[in-house]
Amino acid sequence: MSLDKELRVMHACEVGATGVYRGHKCIARYFYRSSIADLDNMRLHEKDHSSIFMGLLAHRKIRPCFAYKLFFLGGVVYGALVGLLGIKAIGASTSAIEGVVNIEIEAALEKFKDEPRICELLRAIQLEERQHQESGENLAGIDYVLHRRIQRIARVGAYAAKKIALLL
């Protein structure tokens, strides 16, 4: 995959992640008020990340993924559905998605090794993504019955979003 396409995919996926946290927050507003601040903080980080990637796309004169706004909508729907399963489901999903993101950032760091500015931005983003993963693990706890199922769905969804972004 070309570096330009890599940036396009990363942008679309960050937009999707913003939607996921928006969906979580919509449900948390009614059922898990104590977690709203954390979820909103993660959403704002993801929004910042998508802005960073949009800036990189603009700087390199690369068009964004055609349907990146649909990634947001899909993320909202997914995030709300997971939220309806409970705060532990939100945690398990967050942990799994951010785990995938961290793997993808590690791969991107290797691909962009000759671009120090991009690597610096990726490392800063990765730090926040790791914090999100840890927050998700804390929310889910160790005794959540649906933990493995939710994580599997989240991972499959994250990789499916990447494949769709590659096509668009």
Order of alpha helices (4+ residues) and beta strands (2+ residues): alpha-alpha-alpha-alpha-alpha-alpha
